[in-house]
Amino acid sequence: MPDVNWEDAFCGEGNSCYRIGTDELGNSYIAVSGTEEHFLTDSREALVQMIRDIKAGKADHLL
């Protein structure tokens, strides 16, 4: 597993909390809080946009 610097968890109105992080190479990661060993990775821009959409209530049904 890469050495990921995880940010504080983002918890919406549902039961799940999500964390995003980055590694020393600039890769971005997202995981359900508490299960960081199982993560998705993509470009920072893609994950930032996904988080913005989740916070705006556009994509929370997908998670």
C-alpha positions in Angstrom: 0.0 0.0 0.0 1.4 3.5 -0.8 2.1 5.9 2.0 -1.0 8.0 1.8 -1.6 11.2 3.8 -5.3 11.0 4.7 -7.4 14.2 5.3 -10.0 14.4 8.0 -13.1 12.4 7.2 -16.1 14.0 5.4 -19.4 12.8 6.8 -22.6 13.7 5.0 -26.1 13.1 6.3 -25.8 9.4 5.7 -24.0 6.7 7.7 -20.8 6.6 5.7 -17.8 8.9 6.1 -15.2 9.3 3.3 -11.6 10.4 3.4 -9.4 11.7 0.6 -5.6 11.6 0.6 -2.5 12.1 -1.5 0.8 10.4 -1.7 4.3 11.8 -2.2 3.9 11.4 -6.0 0.7 13.6 -6.1 -1.7 10.7 -6.6 -5.1 11.1 -5.0 -7.1 8.5 -3.1 -10.6 8.2 -1.7 -11.8 5.6 0.8 -14.6 4.9 3.3 -13.4 6.1 6.7 -12.0 3.1 8.6 -11.3 1.0 5.5 -8.4 3.0 4.0 -6.7 -0.2 2.9 -9.5 -0.5 0.2 -9.3 2.7 -1.8 -9.9 4.2 -5.2 -7.3 6.2 -6.9 -7.5 8.7 -9.8 -6.2 12.1 -10.7 -6.5 14.8 -8.1 -8.7 16.8 -10.3 -11.2 13.9 -10.8 -11.4 13.1 -7.1 -11.8 16.8 -6.1 -14.6 17.2 -8.6 -16.3 14.0 -7.3 -16.1 15.3 -3.7 -17.5 18.7 -4.8 -20.4 16.9 -6.4 -21.0 14.7 -3.3 -21.0 17.8 -1.1 -23.4 19.5 -3.4 -25.8 16.5 -3.1 -25.4 15.5 -6.8 -23.7 12.1 -6.3 -24.4 10.8 -2.8 -26.8 8.2 -4.1 -23.8 6.6 -5.9 -21.9 6.0 -2.7 
